[in-house]
Amino acid sequence: MIRRITSREEIEKKRERNNKIIVIVLGLIMLLSSAGYFASDYASNKANSIDYNNVNFKQNDYGYWDFELNSQKYTTLYNPLDVANVSIEAEKALGEYAGKTLYFASPGSEDYSEGARAEILTNLGYFISKTNFACLNSDCIEDYPIKNCSSDSLVLFELSNKSSVKSKEKCIIIQYKEGEAELVADAFLYRILGLK
């Protein structure tokens, strides 16, 4: 078999054409992989962001939900959709706590939830003057002041068979199932912020 003799010019043209094809293929690969990355990043950000009552909630790297309302930033463990099933029978507003001492109490030590208290303080700390623990009666074994619902702003934590937020005079009663204290505390926060 006789091999066709190709000129140097034909060899250069073939090499140039092959190089162009390689550059085009590599360019397409880079373009498509970048588009795929941005599409997956966009989808991921959309999955970690919700809009509720014209407020944008964005989940941060630690799993908490950050949002801004009236130029104030807030952070909660749960978003408003997560707390949708929490019964709320309290008509409190943020202004009722502004500049006042907020007391935390519980009928029994087993009812107290550090996480729920921290959730409330993280978000209301800007508005209240100070916080303290309180006893509900003289039988309390702690050395806290005795406070009551008729004269003091109290948040009461009660372990219960249902999760709900109730009010009684100046008290907020956070009843929660085991493991749901923070969930109910966030439902309370959304109510007083006017989001639920």
Backbone torsions as a table, in degrees:
resi	resn	phi	psi	omega
1	MET	NA	133.4	-178.3
2	ILE	-96.8	130.3	-179.9
3	ARG	-87.9	137.3	-178.5
4	ARG	-73.9	136.7	179.2
5	ILE	-85.8	126.8	179.0
6	THR	-110.9	144.8	-177.7
7	SER	-80.4	162.7	178.5
8	ARG	-60.6	-35.8	-179.6
9	GLU	-65.1	-41.6	178.0
10	GLU	-65.5	-40.1	179.0
11	ILE	-62.9	-43.6	179.5
12	GLU	-64.2	-41.9	178.8
13	LYS	-62.5	-42.5	179.7
14	LYS	-64.6	-44.5	179.4
15	ARG	-63.3	-41.7	179.7
16	GLU	-64.2	-43.2	178.4
17	ARG	-63.0	-44.3	178.6
18	ASN	-62.9	-40.3	178.1
19	ASN	-63.6	-40.5	178.3
20	LYS	-63.5	-41.4	179.3
21	ILE	-62.7	-44.3	179.6
22	ILE	-62.6	-44.2	179.7
23	VAL	-62.6	-43.0	179.7
24	ILE	-64.0	-45.6	-179.8
25	VAL	-62.4	-46.4	179.2
26	LEU	-63.5	-39.6	177.7
27	GLY	-62.1	-43.3	177.9
28	LEU	-63.7	-41.5	178.7
29	ILE	-60.9	-46.2	179.5
30	MET	-63.6	-43.4	-179.5
31	LEU	-63.8	-46.2	-179.1
32	LEU	-67.5	-37.9	179.0
33	SER	-68.8	-37.5	176.5
34	SER	-65.2	-43.2	178.8
35	ALA	-62.6	-40.9	177.5
36	GLY	-63.4	-41.3	178.5
37	TYR	-62.3	-47.5	-179.1
38	PHE	-66.4	-36.4	178.0
39	ALA	-65.3	-42.6	179.8
40	SER	-70.5	-36.1	177.7
41	ASP	-66.4	-41.2	178.2
42	TYR	-63.0	-45.1	179.2
43	ALA	-63.6	-40.0	178.8
44	SER	-64.0	-44.0	178.9
45	ASN	-65.6	-36.6	177.7
46	LYS	-65.8	-37.1	-179.9
47	ALA	-69.5	-26.1	-178.6
48	ASN	-101.3	23.4	-178.6
49	SER	-145.3	136.1	175.4
50	ILE	-135.7	153.9	172.7
51	ASP	-110.4	128.5	-178.9
52	TYR	-139.3	122.1	-178.5
53	ASN	50.1	45.9	178.8
54	ASN	63.6	23.0	175.8
55	VAL	-120.7	132.0	179.3
56	ASN	-91.3	126.1	176.9
57	PHE	-108.4	126.3	-179.1
58	LYS	-124.7	128.7	-179.8
59	GLN	-79.5	127.9	-178.7
60	ASN	-87.3	-179.8	-176.3
61	ASP	-64.1	-18.0	-179.1
62	TYR	-96.5	1.2	177.7
63	GLY	91.8	-1.5	177.8
64	TYR	-86.4	158.1	-179.7
65	TRP	-101.9	120.6	178.4
66	ASP	-101.0	138.7	174.8
67	PHE	-153.8	162.8	179.9
68	GLU	-124.2	135.1	-179.4
69	LEU	-140.9	124.3	-178.5
70	ASN	52.3	46.6	178.4
71	SER	63.8	15.2	177.5
72	GLN	-114.3	135.0	179.9
73	LYS	-93.0	141.1	-179.8
74	TYR	-131.7	156.3	176.4
75	THR	-140.1	126.2	179.3
76	THR	-130.8	158.7	178.8
77	LEU	-76.3	-33.7	-178.7
78	TYR	-118.4	151.1	175.8
79	ASN	-93.8	169.6	-177.0
80	PRO	-59.5	-29.5	178.0
81	LEU	-70.2	-33.0	179.2
82	ASP	-65.2	-31.5	-174.8
83	VAL	-97.9	11.4	-175.2
84	ALA	-58.0	-30.5	-176.7
85	ASN	-91.3	2.9	177.7
86	VAL	-81.7	123.4	178.8
87	SER	-72.3	129.2	180.0
88	ILE	-124.7	116.2	178.0
89	GLU	-120.6	49.2	-178.6
90	ALA	-136.7	132.9	179.9
91	GLU	-113.8	57.7	179.4
92	LYS	-96.1	154.7	177.1
93	ALA	-127.2	159.0	-177.6
94	LEU	-57.4	-37.0	-178.9
95	GLY	-59.7	-24.6	179.8
96	GLU	-69.6	-14.8	-178.8
97	TYR	-109.2	-9.7	-174.6
98	ALA	-62.9	126.1	176.8
99	GLY	71.7	9.5	-177.2
100	LYS	-110.3	165.3	173.1
101	THR	-84.3	131.3	177.6
102	LEU	-107.1	123.9	-179.1
103	TYR	-102.6	146.0	176.6
104	PHE	-117.2	132.5	-179.6
105	ALA	-145.9	168.9	179.4
106	SER	-155.0	142.3	178.4
107	PRO	-61.8	-28.6	179.3
108	GLY	-145.8	153.8	-176.7
109	SER	-62.7	-26.1	-179.6
110	GLU	-72.9	-15.0	-178.7
111	ASP	-86.7	-15.2	-173.5
112	TYR	-75.5	136.9	179.9
113	SER	-123.4	111.1	178.6
114	GLU	-61.8	-41.2	-178.8
115	GLY	-63.4	-41.6	-179.8
116	ALA	-67.9	-40.1	177.5
117	ARG	-61.9	-45.3	179.3
118	ALA	-62.5	-37.7	179.0
119	GLU	-61.0	-43.8	179.8
120	ILE	-69.1	-46.0	-178.3
121	LEU	-64.9	-38.1	179.0
122	THR	-57.7	-36.9	-174.4
123	ASN	-98.4	-24.3	179.9
124	LEU	-103.6	-6.9	-177.2
125	GLY	-55.2	-26.7	179.6
126	TYR	-70.3	-26.4	-169.4
127	PHE	-103.3	-33.7	-176.4
128	ILE	-86.1	153.1	-178.0
129	SER	-77.9	-41.0	175.9
130	LYS	-163.4	170.2	177.7
131	THR	-129.3	158.4	178.1
132	ASN	-159.5	160.0	171.9
133	PHE	-85.2	155.7	-179.1
134	ALA	-141.5	156.5	171.3
135	CYS	-103.2	151.6	179.8
136	LEU	-92.0	-19.8	178.6
137	ASN	-157.4	178.4	-175.9
138	SER	-74.3	-9.7	178.3
139	ASP	-76.8	-4.9	-177.0
140	CYS	-63.8	134.1	-179.2
141	ILE	-84.9	-12.7	179.2
142	GLU	-85.9	163.0	178.8
143	ASP	-98.2	55.9	179.5
144	TYR	-106.0	157.7	176.5
145	PRO	-67.3	149.2	177.7
146	ILE	-86.7	125.3	-178.1
147	LYS	-128.9	159.2	178.6
148	ASN	-139.3	165.9	-174.3
149	CYS	-71.8	-21.5	-176.8
150	SER	-76.7	-25.2	-175.8
151	SER	-124.6	-11.8	-173.6
152	ASP	-126.6	146.3	174.4
153	SER	-78.7	108.1	-176.5
154	LEU	-120.9	143.4	168.0
155	VAL	-114.6	116.3	-179.1
156	LEU	-102.5	133.5	177.0
157	PHE	-106.3	127.3	179.0
158	GLU	-133.2	123.4	172.0
159	LEU	-68.7	131.8	-172.4
160	SER	-145.5	177.0	175.8
161	ASN	-93.1	1.2	175.7
162	LYS	-142.4	158.4	179.4
163	SER	-105.4	120.7	-178.6
164	SER	-157.6	164.6	174.9
165	VAL	-123.2	125.2	179.2
166	LYS	-128.0	162.1	174.1
167	SER	-126.3	148.8	176.6
168	LYS	-144.0	109.0	-174.6
169	GLU	53.7	-117.7	-179.2
170	LYS	-92.6	3.5	-177.7
171	CYS	-93.6	147.0	166.6
172	ILE	-110.7	128.6	-179.9
173	ILE	-109.9	113.8	178.9
174	ILE	-99.4	102.8	177.0
175	GLN	-96.9	131.2	-175.6
176	TYR	-142.9	145.8	171.5
177	LYS	-74.5	159.2	178.2
178	GLU	-50.8	125.7	177.5
179	GLY	85.0	1.6	-177.1
180	GLU	-115.1	15.7	-176.8
181	ALA	-60.6	-45.6	-179.5
182	GLU	-66.6	-36.7	177.8
183	LEU	-59.1	-47.2	-178.8
184	VAL	-70.6	-36.7	176.4
185	ALA	-60.6	-40.0	177.8
186	ASP	-67.5	-36.6	176.0
187	ALA	-61.5	-42.1	176.4
188	PHE	-60.4	-45.9	179.7
189	LEU	-60.6	-44.6	-179.9
190	TYR	-63.3	-34.1	178.4
191	ARG	-66.6	-49.7	-176.6
192	ILE	-72.2	-19.4	175.2
193	LEU	-85.3	-3.9	177.2
194	GLY	82.4	17.9	-178.9
195	LEU	-98.0	-12.8	-177.8
196	LYS	-132.7	NA	NA
